[in-house]
Amino acid sequence: MHSAILSTLGDVPGREVERVLGLVRGNAVRSLHIGRDLWAFVRKVTGGELEDYTKLLAEVREQALDRMVAEAQARGADAIIGVRFQTCEISSGVAELLAYGTAVRLKPPAEA
């Protein structure tokens, strides 16, 4: 679970940015076990969801987010805006997932 506010927008609705702390990122590189990779190949040929890949990408996405949040918190941020994901294949069956955004410190919420 992430303790920073994450937003794909350029802001956090209802909050004002006090200070921009800069670009933060987190990445993770993963591959499937050869047995699972072979099963995924069979599944690809016969059709259907590649559940092992779905699970792998969900895990690697969370790891990349956790690393990005840790970098932001180390800089004193309480939010990350403009969050984006990028992925690339490094080699057959090996992929990197990168999460990145802008670390910011928010002004305290206005009291109603």
C-alpha positions in Angstrom: 0.0 0.0 0.0 1.3 3.4 -1.0 1.3 6.2 1.6 1.8 9.0 -0.8 -1.0 10.5 -2.9 -0.6 9.3 -6.5 -2.3 11.2 -9.4 -2.1 10.7 -13.1 -3.3 14.3 -13.4 -1.0 17.3 -13.3 -2.4 18.1 -9.9 -4.3 16.7 -7.0 -7.9 17.9 -7.2 -8.8 20.1 -4.3 -5.2 20.5 -3.2 -2.6 23.1 -4.1 1.1 22.3 -4.7 3.4 24.0 -2.2 6.7 22.8 -3.8 7.8 20.8 -6.8 10.6 18.4 -5.7 11.4 16.9 -9.2 11.2 13.7 -11.2 11.0 10.4 -9.3 11.0 7.0 -10.7 11.0 3.3 -9.8 11.6 0.3 -12.0 11.7 -3.4 -11.8 12.8 -6.1 -14.3 11.3 -9.5 -14.2 11.1 -12.7 -16.2 8.9 -15.8 -16.0 10.2 -19.2 -14.9 11.0 -21.3 -18.0 8.2 -23.8 -17.3 5.7 -21.0 -16.9 7.0 -19.3 -20.0 6.5 -22.5 -22.0 2.9 -22.8 -20.7 2.3 -19.2 -21.7 3.5 -20.0 -25.2 1.0 -22.9 -25.4 -1.7 -20.6 -24.1 -0.8 -17.9 -26.6 -1.2 -20.4 -29.5 -4.5 -21.8 -28.2 -6.0 -18.5 -27.0 -7.1 -17.1 -23.7 -5.7 -14.9 -21.0 -2.0 -15.5 -20.1 -2.7 -15.5 -16.3 1.0 -15.9 -15.3 1.9 -12.8 -17.3 -1.0 -10.9 -15.9 0.1 -11.8 -12.3 3.7 -11.0 -13.1 2.9 -7.6 -14.5 0.7 -6.7 -11.5 3.5 -7.7 -9.2 6.2 -5.8 -11.1 3.9 -2.7 -11.4 3.5 -2.6 -7.6 7.2 -3.0 -7.0 8.0 -0.1 -9.4 5.3 2.0 -7.7 6.8 1.2 -4.3 10.2 2.2 -5.4 9.0 5.5 -6.9 7.1 6.3 -3.8 10.1 5.5 -1.6 12.2 7.9 -3.7 9.6 10.7 -3.4 9.2 10.2 0.3 13.0 10.4 0.7 12.8 13.8 -0.8 10.0 14.9 1.5 7.1 14.5 -0.9 3.6 13.7 0.1 2.3 13.3 -3.4 3.4 12.4 -6.9 1.6 14.0 -9.9 1.6 13.0 -13.6 2.2 9.4 -12.8 3.0 7.3 -15.9 4.1 3.8 -16.7 6.4 2.6 -19.4 7.4 -0.9 -20.2 10.0 -2.4 -22.6 11.2 -5.9 -23.5 14.8 -6.3 -22.6 15.2 -9.7 -24.1 12.8 -12.6 -24.8 10.7 -13.1 -21.7 12.4 -10.3 -19.8 10.6 -7.0 -19.3 11.2 -3.8 -17.4 8.4 -1.7 -16.0 9.1 1.9 -15.2 6.9 4.1 -13.1 7.6 7.9 -13.0 6.1 11.2 -12.1 6.7 14.5 -10.4 7.2 14.5 -6.6 5.5 17.4 -4.9 4.7 18.7 -1.4 1.1 19.8 -1.0 -0.2 22.7 1.0 -2.4 21.5 3.9 -6.0 21.2 3.0 -8.1 24.3 3.6 -10.5 23.9 6.5 -14.1 24.2 5.7 
